[in-house]
Amino acid sequence: MRKYFTLKGPSALLPIVFFLLIFIGSGTYLTIQGVEFAFYKVSASVAILPALILAVFLGRLSLAENISVFLEGVREKNIITMCMIYLLAGAYTEVLKGIGGVEATVHFALQFIPQEATLPGVFIIGAFVSTSMGTSMGTIAALAPIAVGISQALGINPALMAGAVISGAMFGDNLSMISDTTIAATQIHPCSLKDKFNINFMIALGPLIATLIFFAFAGSGEAQDVQEVKNAPALIFAFPYVFVLIMALLGINVFIVLSLGLVLGSVMGLLFAPSYTALDLAKNIFEGYTSMNEILILSLLIGGLSELAKDQGGIRFLVLGIDHFIQKWAKRAQGSRIAEGAVSILVSFCDLCTANNTVAIILAGEATLEISKRYHIPFARTAALVTIFSCVFQGILPYSAQVLLAGSIAGVSPLSIVPHVYYCYFLGVGAVIAILFRWPRLKIIPPLS
């Protein structure tokens, strides 16, 4: 079939732009109409379909060949690996929730909050829970109702308390070994979880301390009493979280880590959780699978769309444009700094457009990977930067799912919460400093050119 009009070079990026216009346009329109969670009413996995049709029909090859290119992107090794890890992570998280692991961690941690340290205590609990669970949304859903109850009893500004919860949740979303952001980043930029974590943690350590100090001053003078916790699950159910964290830090393969965590949580639930049966276990595993449906489907579709854009020269055009900017404005010795800045800006822009940090990492993945190769940025460092900056913007967007959920639970406007998500602001500043001073200087094998 002869093509009278095809996408080539810069025009090959049109389908991706079309996808963003549909997603942003629908979210903006529904926001104006006063619809809650407006940017999540039209799923990104649905908004991308017209863009895929455009890319396939206007591709440079025949229709059948363009479909083959799309399928090559869908079944690309990193995409399939990512999807399998999503399924394991979803099952693990739901089983741990089902046996009471989340409640055990939150309730017992709350009992050890020192006097005059409510806000930093909530932040630290959120950081631990989100790092263990690998999900910021799950952390907010579990911790926010308890935190808001404390804020009401003590007269603490609920928007400030919500900011502490989101800050802790985004800490773990960024650092967790099993978060979908980490899974996506380390699969797109092939590197070990341990290397990515080491770089990420060194950058996040300063912002962590600064946030604790800031929340300590913000909540100074407040008394608190959260010693009585009734019907809390046994602390033993929090053990699988610690087990998975330790195993991941030892550098063990993520498939093995998640599989062992799932088995351990399942056995503990069947042996020690009251009334937890094999049927409950099967139900939790299936719910874990379905909880990952949207991001799994979207990952496959974006993989296909990215492959079409790459085949038609769109990704190359984007990378060459960024490369031209780097060559024009940076001396050779500073090229890697500008390149890291370009990677950070690109993923940040994608998050602003999609309000989903994982989608932003996947959407920018082809370009950030190519820039990383071209300027010899270690893959682990690139993976750390894309998770950091996508999480920074995800935590401060008033239309992100995290801020909307926390605002709904706290009964306050999302806009009133955004100024109090201190950790995200400190993390952004810390990451910029790390780029400027090329820190941390860890021994990581650089990618091949």
C-alpha positions as CSV (number, residue, x, y, z in Angstrom):
1,M,0.0,0.0,0.0
2,R,1.5,3.3,-1.1
3,K,2.0,6.0,1.5
4,Y,1.0,9.6,0.4
5,F,1.9,11.0,3.8
6,T,4.2,9.5,6.3
7,L,5.7,10.5,9.6
8,K,9.5,11.1,9.5
9,G,12.0,12.7,11.8
10,P,10.4,15.4,14.0
11,S,6.9,14.7,12.7
12,A,7.3,11.1,14.1
13,L,6.9,12.6,17.5
14,L,3.4,13.9,16.7
15,P,1.6,10.7,18.0
16,I,3.3,11.2,21.4
17,V,2.3,14.8,21.4
18,F,-1.2,13.8,20.4
19,F,-1.3,11.4,23.3
20,L,-0.3,14.1,25.7
21,L,-2.8,16.6,24.3
22,I,-5.6,14.1,24.7
23,F,-4.6,13.2,28.3
24,I,-3.9,16.8,29.4
25,G,-6.9,18.2,27.5
26,S,-9.4,15.8,29.1
27,G,-7.9,16.3,32.5
28,T,-8.0,20.1,32.1
29,Y,-11.6,20.1,30.8
30,L,-12.8,17.9,33.7
31,T,-11.0,20.0,36.2
32,I,-12.8,23.1,34.9
33,Q,-16.0,21.2,35.3
34,G,-15.2,20.6,38.9
35,V,-14.7,16.8,38.6
36,E,-12.6,15.2,41.4
37,F,-9.5,13.3,40.3
38,A,-10.0,14.8,36.9
39,F,-6.7,13.7,35.4
40,Y,-7.5,10.1,36.3
41,K,-11.0,9.9,34.8
42,V,-9.6,9.2,31.3
43,S,-7.0,6.5,31.7
44,A,-3.7,7.1,30.0
45,S,-3.9,3.6,28.6
46,V,-7.1,4.7,26.8
47,A,-5.8,8.2,25.8
48,I,-2.9,6.6,24.1
49,L,-5.0,4.5,21.7
50,P,-5.7,7.3,19.2
51,A,-2.0,8.2,19.2
52,L,-1.2,4.6,18.4
53,I,-3.6,4.5,15.5
54,L,-2.1,7.7,14.1
55,A,1.4,6.3,14.4
56,V,0.6,3.0,12.7
57,F,-1.4,4.5,9.8
58,L,1.1,7.3,9.1
59,G,4.3,5.3,9.5
60,R,6.9,5.2,6.8
61,L,6.3,1.5,6.0
62,S,3.2,-0.5,4.9
63,L,0.4,-0.9,7.4
64,A,1.4,-4.5,8.1
65,E,5.0,-3.6,8.6
66,N,4.1,-0.7,10.9
67,I,2.1,-3.1,13.0
68,S,5.1,-5.5,13.2
69,V,7.3,-2.6,14.4
70,F,4.7,-1.8,17.0
71,L,4.6,-5.5,18.2
72,E,8.4,-5.5,18.3
73,G,8.3,-2.6,20.8
74,V,5.6,-4.3,22.8
75,R,7.5,-7.6,23.2
76,E,10.9,-5.9,23.8
77,K,12.8,-7.7,26.5
78,N,13.0,-4.8,29.0
79,I,9.2,-4.1,28.6
80,I,8.2,-7.7,29.2
81,T,10.6,-8.0,32.1
82,M,9.2,-4.8,33.6
83,C,5.6,-6.2,33.3
84,M,6.5,-9.5,35.0
85,I,8.1,-7.6,37.9
86,Y,5.0,-5.5,38.2
87,L,2.9,-8.6,38.6
88,L,5.2,-10.0,41.3
89,A,5.3,-6.7,43.1
90,G,1.5,-6.3,43.0
91,A,1.0,-9.8,44.4
92,Y,3.6,-9.3,47.1
93,T,2.1,-6.0,48.2
94,E,-1.5,-7.2,48.3
95,V,-0.6,-10.4,50.3
96,L,1.3,-8.3,52.9
97,K,-1.7,-5.9,53.1
98,G,-4.0,-8.9,53.5
99,I,-2.2,-10.5,56.4
100,G,-2.0,-7.1,58.2
101,G,1.6,-6.1,57.5
102,V,0.8,-2.5,56.7
103,E,-1.3,-2.0,59.8
104,A,1.3,-3.7,62.0
105,T,4.1,-1.4,60.7
106,V,2.1,1.8,61.0
107,H,0.5,1.1,64.4
108,F,3.6,-0.1,66.2
109,A,5.8,2.7,64.7
110,L,3.3,5.3,65.9
111,Q,3.8,4.1,69.5
112,F,7.5,5.0,69.4
113,I,7.1,8.6,68.2
114,P,8.9,10.7,70.8
115,Q,7.1,13.6,72.5
116,E,7.1,16.8,70.5
117,A,8.0,14.9,67.3
118,T,4.6,14.1,65.7
119,L,5.3,15.6,62.2
120,P,8.8,14.2,61.8
121,G,7.6,10.9,63.2
122,V,4.8,10.6,60.7
123,F,7.2,11.5,57.9
124,I,9.7,8.7,59.0
125,I,6.9,6.2,59.3
126,G,5.7,7.1,55.9
127,A,9.2,6.8,54.5
128,F,9.7,3.3,56.1
129,V,6.2,2.0,55.0
130,S,6.6,3.3,51.4
131,T,10.1,1.9,51.1
132,S,8.8,-1.4,52.3
133,M,5.6,-1.5,50.3
134,G,7.0,0.1,47.1
135,T,3.9,2.2,46.6
136,S,3.2,5.8,47.6
137,M,-0.5,5.5,47.0
138,G,-0.7,2.5,49.3
139,T,1.2,4.3,52.0
140,I,-1.0,7.4,51.8
141,A,-4.2,5.2,51.9
142,A,-2.9,3.4,55.0
143,L,-1.2,6.2,56.9
144,A,-3.2,9.3,56.1
145,P,-6.5,8.4,58.0
146,I,-4.4,7.8,61.2
147,A,-2.3,10.9,60.7
148,V,-5.3,13.1,60.0
149,G,-7.0,11.8,63.2
150,I,-3.9,12.7,65.2
151,S,-3.8,16.2,63.6
152,Q,-7.4,16.8,64.5
153,A,-6.8,15.7,68.1
154,L,-3.8,17.9,68.5
155,G,-5.0,20.9,66.5
156,I,-2.2,20.5,63.8
157,N,-2.9,22.0,60.4
158,P,-4.3,19.1,58.4
159,A,-2.6,20.4,55.2
160,L,0.7,20.3,57.1
161,M,0.1,16.8,58.3
162,A,-0.9,15.7,54.8
163,G,2.4,17.2,53.5
164,A,4.3,15.1,56.0
165,V,2.4,11.9,54.8
166,I,3.1,12.7,51.1
167,S,6.7,13.5,51.9
168,G,7.3,10.1,53.5
169,A,5.4,8.4,50.8
170,M,7.4,10.0,48.0
171,F,10.7,9.1,49.8
172,G,9.9,5.4,49.5
173,D,8.4,5.7,46.0
174,N,11.8,7.1,44.9
175,L,14.0,4.7,46.9
176,S,12.1,1.4,47.3
177,M,13.6,-1.6,45.5
178,I,10.1,-2.8,44.5
179,S,8.4,0.5,43.5
180,D,7.2,0.6,39.9
181,T,9.3,3.7,39.4
182,T,12.5,1.8,40.4
183,I,11.5,-1.2,38.3
184,A,10.9,0.9,35.2
185,A,14.1,3.0,35.7
186,T,16.4,0.0,36.2
187,Q,14.9,-2.0,33.4
188,I,15.1,0.8,30.9
189,H,18.6,1.8,32.0
190,P,20.0,-1.7,32.7
191,C,21.7,-1.6,36.1
192,S,21.5,-3.3,39.5
193,L,19.0,-2.3,42.1
194,K,21.9,-2.0,44.6
195,D,23.9,0.5,42.5
196,K,20.8,2.6,41.8
197,F,19.9,2.6,45.5
198,N,23.4,3.6,46.6
199,I,23.5,6.6,44.4
200,N,19.9,7.5,45.1
201,F,20.3,7.2,48.9
202,M,23.4,9.4,48.9
203,I,21.5,12.1,47.1
204,A,18.4,11.7,49.3
205,L,20.2,11.6,52.6
206,G,20.7,15.4,52.9
207,P,17.1,16.2,51.9
208,L,15.9,13.5,54.4
209,I,17.7,15.2,57.3
210,A,16.6,18.7,56.2
211,T,13.0,17.6,56.0
212,L,13.1,16.1,59.5
213,I,14.5,19.4,60.9
214,F,11.9,21.4,59.0
215,F,9.0,19.3,60.2
216,A,10.4,19.4,63.8
217,F,10.3,23.2,63.8
218,A,6.9,23.2,62.0
219,G,5.4,21.0,64.7
220,S,7.3,22.4,67.7
221,G,5.2,23.1,70.8
222,E,2.6,20.4,69.9
223,A,1.9,17.7,72.4
224,Q,0.8,14.3,71.3
225,D,-0.6,11.1,72.7
226,V,-0.8,8.1,70.4
227,Q,0.2,5.4,72.9
228,E,-3.0,3.4,72.9
229,V,-3.4,1.3,69.8
230,K,-6.3,-1.2,69.9
231,N,-6.5,-4.3,67.8
232,A,-3.2,-3.8,66.1
233,P,-1.8,-6.8,64.2
234,A,1.2,-8.6,65.6
235,L,4.5,-6.9,64.7
236,I,5.8,-10.2,63.2
237,F,3.7,-9.4,60.1
238,A,6.0,-6.5,59.3
239,F,9.0,-8.8,59.0
240,P,8.6,-9.7,55.3
241,Y,9.1,-6.0,54.5
242,V,12.4,-5.9,56.3
243,F,13.4,-9.2,54.7
244,V,12.8,-7.9,51.2
245,L,14.6,-4.7,51.9
246,I,17.7,-6.5,53.2
247,M,17.7,-9.0,50.3
248,A,17.5,-6.2,47.8
249,L,20.3,-4.3,49.4
250,L,22.5,-7.4,49.1
251,G,22.1,-7.1,45.4
252,I,20.0,-10.3,44.9
253,N,18.0,-10.5,41.6
254,V,14.6,-8.7,41.9
255,F,12.7,-11.7,40.7
256,I,14.2,-13.8,43.5
257,V,13.7,-11.1,46.1
258,L,10.0,-10.6,45.3
259,S,9.3,-14.3,44.9
260,L,10.9,-15.1,48.3
261,G,9.0,-12.1,49.9
262,L,5.7,-13.4,48.5
263,V,6.4,-17.0,49.7
264,L,7.4,-15.7,53.2
265,G,4.3,-13.4,53.5
266,S,2.0,-16.2,52.3
267,V,3.4,-18.8,54.8
268,M,3.3,-16.3,57.7
269,G,-0.3,-15.4,56.8
270,L,-1.5,-19.0,56.6
271,L,0.3,-20.0,59.8
272,F,-0.1,-17.0,62.1
273,A,-2.9,-14.7,60.8
274,P,-6.2,-15.4,62.3
275,S,-8.8,-16.6,59.8
276,Y,-6.4,-16.1,56.9
277,T,-7.0,-19.0,54.5
278,A,-5.6,-20.3,51.2
279,L,-8.7,-18.8,49.5
280,D,-7.8,-15.4,50.9
281,L,-4.2,-15.8,49.7
282,A,-5.4,-16.7,46.2
283,K,-7.7,-13.7,46.2
284,N,-4.9,-11.3,47.4
285,I,-2.5,-12.5,44.7
286,F,-5.2,-12.0,42.0
287,E,-6.0,-8.5,43.4
288,G,-2.3,-7.8,43.3
289,Y,-2.2,-8.7,39.6
290,T,-5.2,-6.6,38.8
291,S,-3.9,-3.6,40.7
292,M,-1.0,-3.5,38.2
293,N,-3.3,-3.9,35.1
294,E,-3.2,-0.2,34.1
295,I,0.5,0.4,34.4
296,L,1.2,-3.0,32.8
297,I,-1.0,-2.3,29.8
298,L,0.3,1.2,29.5
299,S,3.9,0.0,29.6
300,L,3.2,-2.4,26.7
301,L,1.5,0.3,24.6
302,I,4.1,2.9,25.3
303,G,6.8,0.4,24.4
304,G,5.1,-0.1,21.0
305,L,4.6,3.7,20.5
306,S,8.2,4.4,21.4
307,E,9.4,1.7,18.9
308,L,7.3,3.3,16.1
309,A,8.8,6.8,17.0
310,K,12.3,5.3,17.0
311,D,11.8,3.5,13.7
312,Q,10.5,6.7,12.1
313,G,13.3,8.8,13.4
314,G,11.4,10.7,16.1
315,I,13.6,9.5,19.1
316,R,16.8,10.2,17.1
317,F,15.6,13.7,16.3
318,L,14.8,14.4,20.0
319,V,18.2,13.0,21.1
320,L,20.1,14.9,18.4
321,G,18.3,18.1,19.4
322,I,19.3,17.6,23.0
323,D,22.8,16.7,21.9
324,H,23.0,19.9,19.8
325,F,22.0,21.9,22.9
326,I,24.6,20.2,25.1
327,Q,27.4,20.8,22.5
328,K,26.4,24.4,22.1
329,W,26.2,25.4,25.7
330,A,28.6,23.1,27.4
331,K,32.4,22.7,27.4
332,R,33.6,19.2,26.9
333,A,34.4,18.8,30.5
334,Q,31.0,19.9,31.5
335,G,29.1,17.9,29.0
336,S,28.0,15.2,31.4
337,R,26.5,17.8,33.8
338,I,24.4,19.3,31.0
339,A,23.5,15.9,29.8
340,E,22.3,14.9,33.3
341,G,20.4,18.2,33.4
342,A,18.7,17.4,30.1
343,V,17.7,13.9,31.3
344,S,16.2,15.5,34.5
345,I,14.3,18.2,32.6
346,L,13.0,15.6,30.1
347,V,11.5,13.3,32.7
348,S,10.2,16.2,34.7
349,F,8.4,17.6,31.7
350,C,6.9,14.1,31.0
351,D,5.6,13.9,34.6
352,L,4.1,17.4,34.3
353,C,2.2,16.2,31.3
354,T,1.1,12.8,32.5
355,A,0.9,13.2,36.3
356,N,2.3,9.7,36.7
357,N,6.0,9.3,37.6
358,T,6.2,5.7,36.3
359,V,4.6,6.7,33.0
360,A,7.0,9.7,32.7
361,I,10.0,7.4,33.1
362,I,8.8,5.0,30.5
363,L,7.8,7.8,28.1
364,A,11.2,9.5,28.3
365,G,13.0,6.1,28.5
366,E,14.3,5.8,24.9
367,A,15.7,9.3,24.9
368,T,17.2,9.2,28.4
369,L,18.8,5.9,27.6
370,E,20.4,7.2,24.4
371,I,21.7,10.3,26.2
372,S,23.1,8.2,29.0
373,K,25.0,6.1,26.4
374,R,26.2,9.1,24.3
375,Y,27.6,11.0,27.3
376,H,28.8,8.0,29.3
377,I,26.6,8.6,32.3
378,P,26.5,5.4,34.4
379,F,23.1,3.7,33.9
380,A,22.6,3.5,37.7
381,R,23.1,7.3,37.9
382,T,20.6,8.0,35.1
383,A,18.1,5.6,36.7
384,A,18.5,7.4,40.0
385,L,18.0,10.9,38.4
386,V,14.9,9.9,36.5
387,T,13.2,8.4,39.6
388,I,14.3,11.4,41.7
389,F,12.9,14.1,39.4
390,S,9.8,12.3,38.4
391,C,9.0,11.8,42.1
392,V,9.8,15.4,42.9
393,F,7.2,16.7,40.5
394,Q,4.7,13.9,41.3
395,G,4.8,15.0,44.9
396,I,4.1,18.7,44.3
397,L,1.6,18.5,41.4
398,P,-1.8,19.6,42.7
399,Y,-3.4,17.2,40.2
400,S,-1.2,14.1,41.0
401,A,-3.0,11.1,42.4
402,Q,-0.9,11.3,45.6
403,V,-1.8,14.9,46.4
404,L,-5.5,14.4,45.4
405,L,-5.8,11.3,47.6
406,A,-4.2,13.0,50.7
407,G,-6.4,16.1,50.2
408,S,-9.5,14.0,50.0
409,I,-8.7,12.1,53.2
410,A,-7.7,15.3,55.0
411,G,-10.6,17.2,53.7
412,V,-8.5,20.1,52.4
413,S,-7.7,21.6,49.0
414,P,-4.8,19.9,47.2
415,L,-3.4,23.4,46.6
416,S,-3.1,23.9,50.3
417,I,-1.0,20.8,50.7
418,V,1.5,21.4,47.9
419,P,3.6,24.1,49.9
420,H,4.0,21.6,52.7
421,V,5.5,18.7,50.8
422,Y,8.9,19.8,52.0
423,Y,10.8,16.6,51.2
424,C,10.2,16.9,47.4
425,Y,11.5,20.5,47.4
426,F,14.6,19.5,49.3
427,L,15.1,16.4,47.1
428,G,14.9,18.5,44.0
429,V,17.5,21.0,45.3
430,G,19.7,18.1,46.5
431,A,19.6,16.5,43.1
432,V,20.5,19.7,41.3
433,I,23.5,20.1,43.6
434,A,24.5,16.5,43.0
435,I,24.5,17.2,39.2
436,L,26.5,20.4,39.6
437,F,29.2,18.8,41.8
438,R,29.1,15.3,40.2
439,W,28.2,13.7,43.5
440,P,28.3,11.0,44.8
441,R,31.4,9.7,43.2
442,L,30.7,6.0,43.5
443,K,32.5,3.3,41.5
444,I,30.0,2.4,38.9
445,I,30.9,0.7,35.6
446,P,30.0,3.3,32.9
447,P,27.7,2.3,30.0
448,L,29.2,1.3,26.7
449,S,29.1,4.0,24.0
